[in-house]
């Protein structure tokens, strides 16, 4: 459609250029050299390499949990000691010591975020522990899905959700040292 519009606007002039209305456009009248084969470095001055300059890097998908230990977590190359809250914009130390410390108050930073997270992954240590049903109901009323798992599986689940660019957060308690 655009080529048709341009063809109507450009009319051959009486001189060496094309006319756009009453103006002569000499730059549009030059004949371009066209070759029927691909140009390579051995060809003449028409060959130019294409370069790309990256103006702004896009976030690769958020935080990634690389490893965990009884001391803490390696999250996107940063070490977090003890329990951690992994939020879309940040990694914070989380003030819980045991799964029984997970309360509505300890989860407040997860439901106060804007934009609201879709899913909260909770890692309860070496094994999956039951949480207070009132806490889970409260988060459900806030529109946040909750996944409670042992910490190794919670880390993997969070990484998967983050790679899919889901608005996910994690509350992680490090597993104790193996005895």
Legacy VTK file of the C-alpha trace (Angstrom):
# vtk DataFile Version 3.0
C-alpha trace
ASCII
DATASET POLYDATA
POINTS 179 float
0.000 0.000 0.000
2.820 2.419 0.900
4.593 1.748 -2.412
1.406 2.541 -4.310
1.012 5.825 -2.405
4.604 6.788 -3.105
4.242 5.942 -6.776
1.320 8.369 -7.023
3.256 11.155 -5.305
6.423 10.753 -7.333
6.135 11.668 -10.959
8.910 11.746 -13.517
10.185 15.275 -13.961
11.592 16.937 -16.986
15.112 16.951 -15.543
17.390 14.318 -14.072
15.350 13.953 -10.858
11.884 12.983 -9.740
9.258 15.512 -8.731
7.288 15.421 -5.506
4.626 17.966 -6.200
6.553 20.972 -7.489
9.933 20.016 -5.909
12.727 18.203 -7.712
14.279 15.361 -5.699
17.691 14.532 -7.186
18.556 12.011 -4.443
15.616 9.809 -5.390
16.566 9.827 -9.036
19.957 8.149 -8.645
20.078 4.668 -10.011
21.099 2.112 -7.382
23.613 -0.511 -8.360
21.992 -3.900 -8.086
23.769 -7.202 -8.233
22.233 -10.605 -8.654
24.676 -12.357 -6.302
25.569 -12.051 -2.642
28.355 -9.664 -1.828
31.377 -10.830 0.127
34.503 -9.219 1.551
36.310 -9.669 -1.754
33.687 -7.563 -3.567
33.915 -3.833 -4.066
32.880 -0.884 -1.885
29.209 -1.950 -1.820
30.034 -4.673 0.697
29.560 -3.578 4.297
29.354 -5.732 7.355
26.241 -5.431 9.473
26.826 -4.612 13.114
24.406 -4.571 16.010
24.780 -2.354 19.046
22.910 -3.373 22.177
21.312 -0.258 23.647
19.600 -1.788 26.676
19.786 -5.240 28.137
16.498 -6.842 29.065
16.345 -8.702 32.338
16.793 -12.384 31.690
13.775 -13.368 33.694
14.413 -12.332 37.205
16.309 -13.927 40.054
17.782 -17.409 39.744
18.587 -19.589 42.745
21.904 -21.250 41.920
22.445 -23.175 45.139
21.429 -23.620 48.754
23.174 -24.828 51.885
22.464 -24.891 55.635
24.001 -21.392 55.774
21.847 -19.789 53.067
21.430 -19.325 49.323
23.292 -18.209 46.213
20.732 -16.133 44.332
21.801 -14.607 41.007
25.422 -14.665 42.173
24.685 -13.003 45.545
24.924 -14.830 48.850
21.965 -14.590 51.198
22.616 -15.900 54.704
19.805 -17.630 56.532
16.166 -17.558 55.435
15.583 -15.382 52.355
12.650 -13.673 50.700
13.146 -13.650 46.937
10.977 -10.925 45.430
10.771 -9.784 41.801
12.935 -6.698 42.407
15.103 -7.828 45.361
16.431 -10.496 47.699
15.897 -9.832 51.410
16.682 -11.656 54.606
13.458 -13.114 55.952
12.882 -13.024 59.698
11.741 -16.613 60.256
13.676 -19.453 61.806
11.291 -22.374 61.472
8.152 -23.224 59.492
6.066 -22.453 62.598
7.268 -18.824 62.317
5.470 -18.421 58.976
2.481 -16.245 59.892
0.325 -13.607 58.229
2.704 -10.977 59.642
5.845 -12.693 58.335
4.261 -12.933 54.863
3.135 -9.291 54.763
5.954 -8.188 52.478
4.763 -10.655 49.831
1.201 -9.346 49.592
2.115 -5.662 49.864
4.139 -5.731 46.633
3.044 -3.856 43.514
2.620 -5.307 40.958
1.000 -8.127 42.919
2.754 -11.481 42.664
0.848 -14.393 41.153
2.387 -17.215 43.156
4.390 -17.548 46.349
6.680 -20.562 46.692
7.508 -21.423 50.308
10.470 -23.681 51.092
10.088 -25.098 54.617
13.529 -26.693 55.040
14.513 -30.326 54.572
10.946 -31.560 54.237
7.516 -30.222 53.359
5.754 -28.990 56.491
2.102 -28.122 57.098
1.373 -24.430 57.519
-1.432 -22.851 59.493
-4.575 -23.084 57.282
-5.526 -19.532 58.300
-2.304 -18.247 56.713
-3.018 -20.069 53.446
-6.635 -18.840 53.405
-5.473 -15.272 54.007
-3.117 -15.367 50.986
-5.848 -16.947 48.868
-8.148 -14.023 49.738
-5.350 -11.669 48.647
-5.288 -13.426 45.244
-1.904 -15.117 45.697
-1.474 -18.819 44.966
0.802 -20.618 47.440
3.015 -23.636 46.826
4.536 -25.192 49.983
7.461 -27.553 49.375
10.733 -28.674 50.877
13.450 -26.094 50.133
15.287 -28.008 47.345
12.051 -28.448 45.376
10.914 -24.903 46.183
14.149 -23.543 44.651
13.577 -25.557 41.473
9.915 -24.501 41.281
10.818 -20.832 41.731
13.489 -21.039 39.007
11.000 -22.642 36.631
8.343 -19.990 37.289
10.913 -17.224 36.977
12.175 -18.605 33.646
8.602 -18.434 32.343
8.496 -14.762 33.409
5.741 -15.364 35.931
5.358 -12.874 38.770
6.610 -15.258 41.435
8.234 -14.796 44.836
9.804 -17.253 47.247
10.185 -17.503 50.992
12.980 -19.972 51.685
14.260 -21.537 54.901
17.647 -23.248 54.416
17.634 -27.001 55.014
19.600 -28.129 58.068
22.981 -29.836 57.661
22.777 -33.562 56.920
23.615 -35.580 60.003
LINES 1 180
179 0 1 2 3 4 5 6 7 8 9 10 11 12 13 14 15 16 17 18 19 20 21 22 23 24 25 26 27 28 29 30 31 32 33 34 35 36 37 38 39 40 41 42 43 44 45 46 47 48 49 50 51 52 53 54 55 56 57 58 59 60 61 62 63 64 65 66 67 68 69 70 71 72 73 74 75 76 77 78 79 80 81 82 83 84 85 86 87 88 89 90 91 92 93 94 95 96 97 98 99 100 101 102 103 104 105 106 107 108 109 110 111 112 113 114 115 116 117 118 119 120 121 122 123 124 125 126 127 128 129 130 131 132 133 134 135 136 137 138 139 140 141 142 143 144 145 146 147 148 149 150 151 152 153 154 155 156 157 158 159 160 161 162 163 164 165 166 167 168 169 170 171 172 173 174 175 176 177 178
